[in-house]
């Protein structure tokens, strides 16, 4: 009986190990930003934004039980992205990988660059002062 139990126990342990939802973080920048709270406001973008940004890290995870709140399976990327000081994640992958509902999510954590002020316009040239008219000259009314 004990021998029959071991293979099924081993299979269960392998399945359980495969169900972990750890997240892989690969830094792509040396930029060190102050961390934000784990539940910080974070944008999940389907494409790169039009505004300037810096890439901070690539994130990847296999999710077995996506959270039902917020952005679902993408929520696993929120805590590490916030810890990096990110403003958004550009989602690269978000799809179900098998019939058990495992989801592969991957993205790039980014930080928006501060908006640069446009260059100051040079001061306008002062207009010349009106010249007094000579007596007897033409008059505009």
Secondary structure as GFF3:
##gff-version 3
##sequence-region A 1 141
A	DSSP	alpha_helix	2	18	.	.	.	ID=ss1
A	DSSP	beta_strand	23	27	.	.	.	ID=ss2
A	DSSP	beta_strand	43	45	.	.	.	ID=ss3
A	DSSP	beta_strand	53	63	.	.	.	ID=ss4
A	DSSP	three_ten_helix	72	75	.	.	.	ID=ss5
A	DSSP	alpha_helix	76	83	.	.	.	ID=ss6
A	DSSP	beta_strand	88	96	.	.	.	ID=ss7
A	DSSP	beta_strand	103	112	.	.	.	ID=ss8
###
